[in-house]
């Protein structure tokens, strides 16, 4: 930020403060701030405004303005100085920490998920992390969420899973009696429910694609009534 050389402490004089940073000027117009630097600027401007008419204005950077060029040169010199003490010397906004932590967590989780050999059914449903799907799931009520999670994991009251638990004798599909009754078979392959699948799920080729329409998925299973 640069200023004109007019004298201070004269109520009949005006003083202008120019900055080539629109972000700074917008921050100065807000009623609240979490930045100590902006707060210090506010205090300095308030003190100056007691005896002067203060005007803030935006100026183009690198346009030959002597004050702005001088400020840029001072900033360049300051950036080249060695820091005495721990860095960073300017506090990092909390939002920056939050964004960095979120990105690091997502990256680590993605690497871990790609290396896992188990959870084959779930990985077919969610081959890569899908924050958008997570948001949609959290908006469902418990019964609907239970249904969708069952489709994702395969842990649901279909014959394949029930036979593993010893609840039913046969893992075969009740509609076609040709192969094991799993979410993938029923939602993508079974000819016995082809009409219902076409009506609610369309032409989804993978479990991942079917999860793109949670409304259609839930109405499909609601019409079948197999999970009740």
PyMOL commands that set and color helices and strands:
alter all, ss='L'
color gray80, all
select helices_A, chain A and resi 22-29+36-49+66-80+94-115+120-125+131-138+142-153+159-164+183-189+191-200+207-210+214-224
alter helices_A, ss='H'
color red, helices_A
select strands_A, chain A and resi 2-3+14-19+53-58
alter strands_A, ss='S'
color yellow, strands_A
deselect
rebuild
show_as cartoon
